[in-house]
């Protein structure tokens, strides 16, 4: 695997249930109907939230330890005019408490939080950038590329 390639393998464990495994041995259980840890859509939302959170946390943690750090990721599942399912209106809602006893310092830290989230949105979060920008997805079945 090259240094830029990212890869997981997905194994069917039973009808509608799968385990994703990365090269480090980490696993994520997915199911079509929500009987396991995550549905595929929930995993996508978690990936967007986690990716951006890593970016924001890296900046904030250089300056302070937040009292709380939560992100809610939501989207609308829609059907397009050609009957394709997709997500739309994906939103990340950060609730990060960086309050201090010094009002000026708190204001400065809140500005830093907003700037870190903006940089994550505009440049650093690979997952949200991939979802937002057109990305080529190629399907192969038993080694043969689909038309």
Backbone as ProteinMPNN parsed JSONL, in Angstrom:
{"seq_chain_A": "XXXXXXXXXXXXXXXXXXXXXXXXXXXXXXXXXXXXXXXXXXXXXXXXXXXXXXXXXXXXXXXXXXXXXXXXXXXXXXXXXXXXXXXXXXXXXXXXXXXXXXXXXXXXXXXXXXXXXXXXXXXXXXXXXXXXXXXXXXXXXXXXXXX", "coords_chain_A": {"N_chain_A": [[0.847, -1.181, 0.0], [0.62, 2.173, -0.911], [1.845, 5.303, 0.473], [-0.149, 7.167, 0.254], [-2.47, 5.843, -0.261], [-5.562, 4.705, 1.034], [-7.315, 2.114, 2.69], [-9.833, -0.318, 3.319], [-11.194, -3.511, 4.199], [-14.199, -5.246, 3.563], [-16.321, -7.539, 4.969], [-18.916, -9.823, 4.527], [-20.989, -10.821, 7.095], [-23.44, -11.871, 7.727], [-26.782, -11.9, 6.323], [-27.215, -8.696, 5.182], [-25.416, -7.701, 7.043], [-22.168, -6.631, 7.994], [-18.582, -6.548, 8.414], [-16.188, -4.13, 8.65], [-12.736, -3.896, 8.158], [-9.6, -2.557, 8.965], [-6.134, -2.078, 7.917], [-4.696, -2.151, 10.281], [-6.067, -3.826, 11.872], [-8.307, -2.919, 13.137], [-11.864, -2.839, 13.64], [-15.211, -2.309, 12.396], [-18.555, -2.709, 12.833], [-21.223, -3.04, 10.618], [-24.588, -2.589, 9.514], [-27.411, -3.051, 7.378], [-29.944, -2.496, 8.372], [-29.616, -1.34, 10.856], [-29.138, -3.062, 13.0], [-26.653, -3.611, 14.007], [-23.597, -1.973, 15.121], [-23.357, 0.438, 13.475], [-25.146, 1.919, 10.716], [-24.361, 2.055, 7.193], [-24.704, 4.754, 6.365], [-24.672, 6.137, 8.814], [-22.034, 5.568, 9.529], [-20.676, 7.016, 7.597], [-21.447, 9.64, 8.309], [-20.278, 9.698, 10.872], [-17.602, 9.477, 10.112], [-17.166, 11.907, 8.749], [-17.614, 13.73, 10.86], [-15.657, 12.866, 12.735], [-13.264, 13.195, 11.311], [-13.128, 15.996, 10.875], [-13.211, 16.796, 13.532], [-10.766, 15.843, 14.533], [-9.028, 17.595, 13.228], [-9.825, 20.128, 14.32], [-9.519, 19.693, 17.08], [-6.771, 19.264, 17.258], [-5.725, 21.825, 16.886], [-6.957, 23.344, 18.963], [-6.105, 21.989, 21.269], [-3.461, 22.661, 21.478], [-3.56, 25.024, 22.755], [-5.38, 24.986, 24.896], [-7.139, 22.806, 27.172], [-10.186, 21.646, 26.324], [-13.257, 22.023, 28.2], [-15.471, 20.633, 27.419], [-16.28, 18.806, 24.45], [-18.078, 18.325, 21.769], [-19.629, 17.025, 18.862], [-22.229, 17.151, 16.626], [-23.436, 15.507, 13.859], [-25.456, 15.86, 11.085], [-27.756, 15.042, 8.448], [-29.884, 15.143, 5.557], [-31.557, 12.438, 4.168], [-32.209, 11.885, 0.891], [-34.115, 11.375, -2.156], [-33.158, 11.562, -5.42], [-34.262, 13.167, -8.526], [-33.83, 11.159, -10.471], [-34.257, 8.87, -9.051], [-32.181, 8.112, -7.354], [-30.609, 7.463, -4.254], [-29.299, 9.669, -1.805], [-27.327, 11.761, 0.407], [-28.087, 15.005, 1.645], [-27.656, 18.454, 2.489], [-25.746, 18.28, 4.603], [-24.586, 18.766, 7.844], [-22.351, 19.979, 10.362], [-22.345, 20.371, 13.755], [-20.704, 21.982, 16.133], [-20.074, 21.915, 19.606], [-18.223, 23.301, 21.802], [-16.573, 23.841, 24.738], [-14.522, 26.204, 25.844], [-14.155, 27.856, 27.942], [-12.706, 30.206, 30.192], [-11.485, 31.802, 33.215], [-10.86, 34.297, 32.453], [-12.313, 36.653, 30.536], [-11.496, 37.842, 28.096], [-9.563, 36.012, 27.213], [-11.172, 33.748, 26.85], [-12.814, 34.653, 24.766], [-10.877, 34.917, 22.779], [-10.089, 32.227, 22.515], [-12.524, 31.091, 21.639], [-12.719, 32.32, 19.143], [-10.53, 31.125, 17.961], [-11.421, 28.44, 17.892], [-13.544, 28.667, 16.039], [-12.094, 29.472, 13.776], [-10.408, 27.247, 13.402], [-12.322, 25.291, 12.795], [-13.256, 26.352, 10.409], [-10.975, 26.177, 8.751], [-10.694, 23.419, 8.724], [-13.079, 22.728, 7.389], [-12.68, 24.043, 4.902], [-10.215, 23.109, 3.921], [-8.664, 21.052, 5.339], [-10.076, 18.697, 6.21], [-10.238, 15.655, 4.997], [-12.32, 13.82, 4.566], [-14.79, 15.298, 4.561], [-14.198, 17.034, 2.462], [-14.013, 15.207, 0.365], [-16.632, 14.263, 0.241], [-17.97, 16.614, -0.373], [-16.765, 17.66, -2.745], [-16.815, 16.719, -6.215], [-16.107, 13.321, -6.648], [-14.471, 10.69, -8.162], [-15.826, 7.489, -8.33], [-15.199, 4.195, -8.76], [-16.479, 1.099, -9.688], [-15.775, -2.354, -9.302], [-16.363, -5.677, -10.236], [-15.641, -8.861, -9.334], [-13.043, -8.38, -10.263], [-13.468, -7.11, -12.728], [-14.037, -4.018, -14.233], [-16.949, -2.073, -13.908], [-19.151, -0.764, -16.422]], "CA_chain_A": [[0.0, 0.0, 0.0], [1.395, 3.411, -0.962], [1.604, 6.151, 1.632], [-1.355, 7.97, 0.057], [-3.639, 4.973, -0.389], [-6.298, 4.296, 2.226], [-8.044, 0.915, 2.291], [-10.443, -1.217, 4.293], [-11.875, -4.639, 3.56], [-15.533, -5.428, 4.11], [-16.699, -8.949, 4.912], [-20.305, -10.108, 4.877], [-21.058, -11.751, 8.226], [-24.758, -12.486, 7.529], [-27.581, -11.08, 5.42], [-27.303, -7.288, 5.54], [-24.474, -7.352, 8.108], [-20.802, -6.624, 7.472], [-17.518, -6.037, 9.267], [-15.11, -3.422, 7.965], [-11.462, -4.098, 8.856], [-8.492, -1.807, 8.38], [-4.85, -2.786, 7.919], [-4.203, -2.253, 11.66], [-6.888, -4.807, 12.565], [-9.499, -2.292, 13.708], [-13.095, -3.27, 12.986], [-16.445, -1.568, 12.545], [-19.678, -3.547, 12.406], [-22.23, -2.276, 9.897], [-25.751, -3.353, 9.072], [-28.347, -2.3, 6.553], [-31.149, -2.124, 9.106], [-29.304, -0.777, 12.167], [-29.055, -4.062, 14.071], [-25.282, -3.608, 14.532], [-23.09, -0.695, 15.615], [-23.653, 1.562, 12.592], [-25.541, 1.722, 9.325], [-23.353, 2.713, 6.353], [-24.888, 6.21, 6.389], [-24.164, 6.607, 10.107], [-20.569, 5.49, 9.481], [-20.235, 8.164, 6.8], [-21.6, 10.828, 9.158], [-19.238, 9.611, 11.902], [-16.309, 9.742, 9.475], [-17.075, 13.351, 8.522], [-17.456, 14.375, 12.161], [-14.377, 12.51, 13.348], [-12.178, 13.799, 10.531], [-13.064, 17.411, 11.19], [-12.891, 16.93, 14.963], [-9.324, 15.665, 14.681], [-8.406, 18.86, 12.814], [-10.144, 21.189, 15.275], [-8.928, 19.329, 18.368], [-5.314, 19.451, 17.185], [-5.453, 23.253, 17.068], [-7.397, 23.785, 20.29], [-5.312, 21.335, 22.323], [-2.174, 23.366, 21.614], [-3.792, 26.238, 23.537], [-6.137, 24.706, 26.12], [-7.888, 21.545, 27.214], [-11.594, 22.042, 26.422], [-14.071, 21.397, 29.244], [-16.289, 19.66, 26.691], [-16.062, 18.84, 22.998], [-19.061, 17.447, 21.141], [-20.008, 17.364, 17.496], [-23.377, 16.443, 16.074], [-23.437, 15.552, 12.397], [-26.78, 15.499, 10.596], [-27.984, 15.216, 7.01], [-31.172, 14.668, 5.062], [-31.476, 11.408, 3.138], [-33.18, 12.266, -0.133], [-34.138, 10.642, -3.412], [-33.018, 12.516, -6.514], [-35.26, 12.957, -9.586], [-33.61, 9.894, -11.191], [-34.499, 7.803, -8.07], [-30.961, 7.742, -6.637], [-30.55, 7.889, -2.852], [-28.087, 10.391, -1.419], [-27.469, 12.69, 1.518], [-28.034, 16.41, 1.286], [-27.697, 19.367, 3.636], [-24.931, 17.734, 5.681], [-24.183, 19.815, 8.779], [-21.599, 19.669, 11.569], [-22.639, 21.311, 14.828], [-19.718, 21.882, 17.211], [-20.314, 22.517, 20.911], [-16.912, 23.175, 22.444], [-16.454, 24.771, 25.86], [-13.141, 26.595, 26.133], [-14.283, 28.969, 28.892], [-11.706, 30.423, 31.237], [-11.869, 32.883, 34.134], [-10.533, 35.542, 31.765], [-13.272, 36.831, 29.434], [-10.74, 38.096, 26.855], [-8.952, 34.741, 26.797], [-12.267, 32.905, 26.359], [-13.184, 35.186, 23.449], [-9.78, 34.552, 21.882], [-10.17, 30.786, 22.272], [-13.704, 30.843, 20.81], [-12.338, 32.721, 17.784], [-9.639, 30.065, 17.49], [-12.268, 27.288, 17.588], [-14.24, 28.948, 14.78], [-11.095, 29.481, 12.695], [-9.983, 25.852, 13.189], [-13.416, 24.612, 12.092], [-13.285, 26.884, 9.048], [-9.851, 25.584, 8.014], [-11.057, 22.011, 8.509], [-14.106, 22.709, 6.339], [-12.202, 24.54, 3.612], [-8.965, 22.55, 3.425], [-7.972, 19.95, 5.995], [-10.846, 17.469, 6.445], [-10.262, 14.829, 3.781], [-13.619, 13.16, 4.381], [-15.811, 16.259, 4.122], [-13.793, 17.522, 1.129], [-14.359, 14.145, -0.581], [-18.092, 14.245, 0.105], [-18.43, 17.864, -0.979], [-16.265, 17.802, -4.113], [-17.043, 15.52, -7.035], [-15.061, 12.314, -6.497], [-14.715, 9.53, -9.004], [-15.98, 6.205, -7.655], [-15.197, 3.147, -9.778], [-16.896, -0.199, -9.164], [-15.234, -3.547, -9.93], [-17.015, -6.93, -9.806], [-14.735, -9.978, -9.629], [-11.875, -7.869, -11.001], [-13.832, -6.414, -13.947], [-14.622, -2.704, -14.009], [-18.297, -1.882, -14.459], [-19.286, 0.367, -17.353]], "C_chain_A": [[0.89, 1.24, 0.0], [1.035, 4.287, 0.232], [0.35, 6.998, 1.475], [-2.614, 7.121, -0.043], [-4.247, 4.686, 0.974], [-7.18, 3.143, 1.816], [-8.642, 0.23, 3.501], [-10.943, -2.419, 3.51], [-13.203, -4.811, 4.284], [-15.93, -6.873, 3.896], [-18.153, -9.095, 5.332], [-20.305, -11.135, 5.998], [-22.395, -12.483, 8.255], [-25.56, -11.53, 6.647], [-27.707, -9.655, 5.955], [-26.36, -6.838, 6.634], [-23.04, -7.574, 7.637], [-19.84, -6.149, 8.544], [-16.463, -5.402, 8.382], [-13.856, -3.588, 8.806], [-10.385, -3.276, 8.165], [-7.202, -2.611, 8.498], [-4.243, -2.938, 9.317], [-5.005, -3.25, 12.476], [-8.113, -4.224, 13.245], [-10.735, -2.717, 12.942], [-14.25, -2.33, 13.298], [-17.557, -2.448, 12.0], [-20.769, -2.668, 11.82], [-23.395, -3.177, 9.53], [-26.693, -2.446, 8.297], [-29.506, -1.756, 7.366], [-30.88, -1.596, 10.514], [-29.248, -1.775, 13.306], [-27.661, -4.139, 14.68], [-24.878, -2.181, 14.897], [-23.545, 0.507, 14.784], [-24.272, 1.081, 11.295], [-24.442, 2.361, 8.476], [-23.481, 4.242, 6.36], [-24.378, 6.786, 7.708], [-22.635, 6.581, 10.143], [-19.997, 6.656, 8.672], [-20.334, 9.447, 7.624], [-20.534, 10.85, 10.251], [-17.868, 9.939, 11.32], [-16.122, 11.237, 9.222], [-16.83, 14.066, 9.849], [-16.115, 14.102, 12.803], [-13.211, 13.181, 12.631], [-12.028, 15.278, 10.879], [-12.711, 17.639, 12.658], [-11.405, 16.78, 15.224], [-8.594, 16.968, 14.32], [-8.59, 19.945, 13.871], [-9.467, 20.921, 16.622], [-7.423, 19.559, 18.374], [-4.942, 20.917, 17.427], [-5.78, 23.689, 18.49], [-6.482, 23.248, 21.384], [-3.92, 21.937, 22.478], [-2.307, 24.573, 22.538], [-4.492, 25.988, 24.863], [-6.749, 23.315, 26.028], [-9.364, 21.924, 27.35], [-12.304, 21.322, 27.562], [-15.026, 20.379, 28.64], [-16.084, 19.877, 25.199], [-17.03, 17.832, 22.394], [-19.384, 17.958, 19.749], [-21.213, 16.506, 17.119], [-23.332, 16.62, 14.569], [-24.805, 15.072, 11.943], [-26.843, 15.742, 9.085], [-29.385, 14.725, 6.697], [-30.921, 13.601, 4.017], [-32.593, 11.704, 2.146], [-33.124, 11.288, -1.299], [-34.114, 11.674, -4.528], [-34.087, 12.249, -7.578], [-35.075, 11.664, -10.381], [-33.637, 8.693, -10.245], [-33.24, 7.3, -7.369], [-31.027, 8.276, -5.203], [-29.24, 8.615, -2.603], [-28.374, 11.227, -0.19], [-27.361, 14.113, 0.987], [-28.053, 17.217, 2.582], [-26.938, 18.808, 4.845], [-24.413, 18.881, 6.541], [-23.374, 19.235, 9.928], [-21.895, 20.758, 12.575], [-21.662, 21.061, 15.97], [-20.251, 22.549, 18.466], [-19.038, 22.267, 21.715], [-16.8, 24.254, 23.514], [-14.978, 25.007, 26.168], [-13.117, 27.779, 27.106], [-13.117, 28.994, 29.877], [-12.234, 31.506, 32.171], [-11.646, 34.258, 33.503], [-11.427, 35.668, 30.518], [-12.573, 37.055, 28.094], [-10.125, 36.806, 26.302], [-10.012, 33.794, 26.234], [-12.695, 33.352, 24.969], [-12.141, 34.803, 22.404], [-9.831, 33.063, 21.522], [-11.39, 30.428, 21.417], [-13.458, 31.238, 19.359], [-11.438, 31.657, 17.169], [-10.427, 28.813, 17.098], [-12.953, 27.495, 16.237], [-13.273, 28.919, 13.599], [-10.625, 28.062, 12.381], [-11.061, 25.075, 12.438], [-13.487, 25.079, 10.644], [-12.167, 26.28, 8.198], [-10.125, 24.11, 7.748], [-12.051, 21.897, 7.364], [-13.526, 23.027, 4.967], [-11.007, 23.789, 3.047], [-8.544, 21.219, 4.032], [-8.752, 18.647, 6.129], [-11.023, 16.692, 5.137], [-11.648, 14.259, 3.521], [-14.669, 14.156, 3.9], [-15.475, 16.834, 2.753], [-14.172, 16.492, 0.066], [-15.855, 14.093, -0.82], [-18.56, 15.472, -0.669], [-18.001, 18.013, -2.436], [-16.617, 16.559, -4.923], [-15.837, 14.579, -6.937], [-15.418, 11.122, -7.367], [-14.784, 8.276, -8.147], [-16.114, 5.159, -8.746], [-15.536, 1.823, -9.117], [-16.258, -1.312, -9.995], [-16.005, -4.747, -9.387], [-16.152, -8.079, -10.272], [-13.597, -9.554, -10.553], [-12.221, -7.084, -12.264], [-14.511, -5.077, -13.605], [-15.997, -2.612, -14.663], [-18.295, -0.689, -15.409], [-19.854, 1.562, -16.651]], "O_chain_A": [[1.807, 1.349, 0.814], [0.041, 4.042, 0.917], [-0.171, 7.503, 2.47], [-3.72, 7.647, 0.082], [-3.531, 4.453, 1.949], [-7.747, 3.159, 0.723], [-8.041, 0.198, 4.574], [-11.098, -2.349, 2.291], [-13.305, -4.548, 5.482], [-15.884, -7.377, 2.774], [-18.572, -8.562, 6.359], [-19.696, -12.197, 5.873], [-22.473, -13.604, 8.759], [-25.064, -10.468, 6.271], [-28.238, -9.435, 7.044], [-26.475, -5.712, 7.118], [-22.735, -8.565, 6.973], [-20.228, -5.436, 9.469], [-15.915, -6.042, 7.484], [-13.901, -3.441, 10.027], [-10.267, -3.292, 6.939], [-7.178, -3.685, 9.099], [-3.362, -3.775, 9.513], [-4.682, -3.505, 13.636], [-8.882, -4.957, 13.866], [-10.673, -2.934, 11.732], [-14.262, -1.649, 14.323], [-17.512, -2.88, 10.848], [-21.192, -1.686, 12.43], [-23.223, -4.368, 9.27], [-26.76, -1.239, 8.531], [-30.002, -0.665, 7.082], [-31.819, -1.42, 11.291], [-29.306, -1.379, 14.47], [-27.503, -4.685, 15.772], [-25.724, -1.289, 14.972], [-24.061, 1.481, 15.331], [-23.976, -0.016, 10.821], [-23.656, 3.147, 9.004], [-22.471, 4.945, 6.362], [-23.716, 7.823, 7.71], [-22.013, 7.471, 10.722], [-18.958, 7.213, 9.026], [-19.402, 10.25, 7.633], [-19.95, 11.898, 10.527], [-17.062, 10.608, 11.968], [-15.039, 11.774, 9.455], [-15.94, 14.911, 9.947], [-15.496, 15.01, 13.359], [-12.282, 13.675, 13.27], [-10.922, 15.748, 11.146], [-11.986, 18.58, 12.982], [-10.841, 17.505, 16.043], [-7.668, 17.387, 15.015], [-7.628, 20.602, 14.269], [-8.906, 21.834, 17.228], [-6.863, 19.997, 19.378], [-3.952, 21.206, 18.099], [-4.962, 24.335, 19.146], [-6.128, 23.971, 22.315], [-3.271, 21.739, 23.505], [-1.311, 25.09, 23.045], [-4.237, 26.687, 25.844], [-6.858, 22.732, 24.95], [-9.762, 22.467, 28.38], [-12.005, 20.166, 27.863], [-15.354, 19.377, 29.275], [-15.762, 20.976, 24.748], [-16.821, 16.623, 22.498], [-19.409, 19.163, 19.498], [-21.2, 15.285, 17.28], [-23.207, 17.735, 14.064], [-25.267, 14.009, 12.359], [-26.086, 16.539, 8.532], [-29.991, 13.986, 7.474], [-30.157, 13.822, 3.077], [-33.767, 11.766, 2.511], [-32.202, 10.481, -1.409], [-34.964, 12.564, -4.571], [-34.748, 11.212, -7.536], [-36.046, 11.124, -10.912], [-33.115, 7.628, -10.574], [-33.227, 6.185, -6.847], [-31.452, 9.408, -4.975], [-28.196, 8.226, -3.126], [-29.528, 11.383, 0.209], [-26.648, 14.388, 0.022], [-28.425, 16.706, 3.639], [-27.431, 18.859, 5.972], [-23.865, 19.854, 6.023], [-23.664, 18.142, 10.414], [-21.718, 21.941, 12.284], [-21.768, 20.065, 16.685], [-20.822, 23.637, 18.394], [-18.811, 21.174, 22.234], [-16.919, 25.443, 23.22], [-14.284, 24.129, 26.681], [-12.192, 28.59, 27.097], [-12.621, 27.96, 30.324], [-13.308, 32.061, 31.94], [-12.186, 35.259, 33.973], [-11.306, 34.888, 29.573], [-13.004, 36.521, 27.072], [-10.16, 36.544, 25.1], [-9.764, 33.112, 25.24], [-12.915, 32.519, 24.09], [-12.479, 34.414, 21.286], [-9.637, 32.69, 20.365], [-11.3, 29.55, 20.558], [-13.934, 30.567, 18.444], [-11.571, 31.329, 15.99], [-10.129, 28.193, 16.078], [-12.942, 26.602, 15.39], [-13.607, 28.395, 12.536], [-10.46, 27.713, 11.212], [-10.749, 24.287, 11.545], [-13.753, 24.278, 9.748], [-12.397, 25.912, 7.046], [-9.822, 23.607, 6.667], [-11.885, 21.065, 6.471], [-13.844, 22.358, 3.983], [-10.784, 23.81, 1.836], [-8.102, 20.333, 3.301], [-8.141, 17.579, 6.159], [-11.851, 17.039, 4.295], [-12.099, 14.221, 2.376], [-15.37, 13.883, 2.926], [-16.379, 17.096, 1.959], [-14.608, 16.866, -1.023], [-16.301, 13.902, -1.952], [-19.445, 15.376, -1.52], [-18.793, 18.447, -3.272], [-16.707, 15.463, -4.369], [-14.694, 14.997, -7.122], [-16.536, 10.61, -7.31], [-13.898, 8.029, -7.329], [-17.033, 5.221, -9.564], [-14.946, 1.465, -8.097], [-16.202, -1.234, -11.223], [-16.27, -4.815, -8.187], [-15.948, -8.259, -11.472], [-13.237, -10.264, -11.493], [-11.337, -6.441, -12.83], [-15.436, -5.025, -12.793], [-16.186, -3.014, -15.811], [-17.542, 0.268, -15.228], [-20.041, 2.61, -17.27]]}, "name": "protein", "num_of_chains": 1, "seq": "XXXXXXXXXXXXXXXXXXXXXXXXXXXXXXXXXXXXXXXXXXXXXXXXXXXXXXXXXXXXXXXXXXXXXXXXXXXXXXXXXXXXXXXXXXXXXXXXXXXXXXXXXXXXXXXXXXXXXXXXXXXXXXXXXXXXXXXXXXXXXXXXXXX"}
